[in-house]
């Protein structure tokens, strides 16, 4: 019995220990499940944050179709926040080098430094290498990278880990999205994939603006061409309805030229030997008309009318009051600027048989030129504030 009890105790003792041994795997399983749940929860939170950030960016893109800067600013902020980067920037290609377009987290000193130093393609910088290779470039520690050489930038920026993702249009880089960290802490694969998504969104925003600008420019060109054709038709109609009477033709030319160029008024001069006389005015001030009409005018060197007649080319001055003839109180120039109130002026001469037969002046605060083929007339458009306007050709 004693032996039996000892066995029983022994058996009982072993029986008591066995449940503990059986609970150990269960505990490990529970701990593993907790870790898995924690990981999945973290990944879910990250996914939600990424979706929210993407939604924010897309919302900005939809609201700011033509405000590219707002979109790029939102992109660099979101990329830096979601990828635990201290700083982020976007560079765009202009004239063979990459210029800063948006930034987040950098000091004013570093932004000023970067703006002064556009980055060409090359292996010695992160942005240059990303552009050169047209591939993602990841530098876990830029100071340990054997090819990185832009130490002045690193010193001012204070970064160590760097990531560059190209913005590719048809396989060619048009920009770079870059992120940095001040410590050596490489970006994870999921973070790199996320930055690639932000780069795609930046490319979409840039392309949207580019396509809009192209369509807008084409529409503007077509509209201007239609305006010019309409103006030409009007002048031809006046010519056909006024045989032998040039005055209505001159008035139609000046009216259309002034309207198309956004000028304040115009004057048409006919050559009379070595001088000019005003043959027509459109919307000119009364004092200016009084000073010009029924007089032989001999504009000197440095005036647009004189230069246009001498060179047989378009002559334009952005600010007549800043020119030497005005400072020297040339009567022709002073009368025009003071009585006409114009600052910017453009003159166009027209020649027949190699000789100037007319000069046209357009006077304005800013000026533009209109070219009109003709026999014995010329015009001038004026505006009072010194702005450059577009040029048209009326054939």
Secondary structure by P-SEA (a helix, b strand, c coil): caaaaaaaaaaaaaaaaaaaaaaaaaaaaaaaaaaaaaaaaaaaaaaaaaaaaaaaaaaaaaacccaaaaaaaaaaaaaaaaacccccbbbbbccccccccccccccaaaaaaaaacccccccccaaaaaaaaccccccccccccccccaaaaaaaacccbbbbbbbcccccccbbbbbbbcccccccaaaaaaaaaaaaaaaaaaaaaaaaaaaaaaaaaaaaaaaaaaaaaaaaaaaaaccccaaaaaaaaaaaaaaaaccccbbbbbbccccccccccccccaaaaaacccbbbbbccccaaaaaaacccbbbbcccccccccccccaaaaaaaaaacccbbbbbbbbccccccbbbbbbcccbbbbbbbcccccbbbbbccbbbbbbbbcc
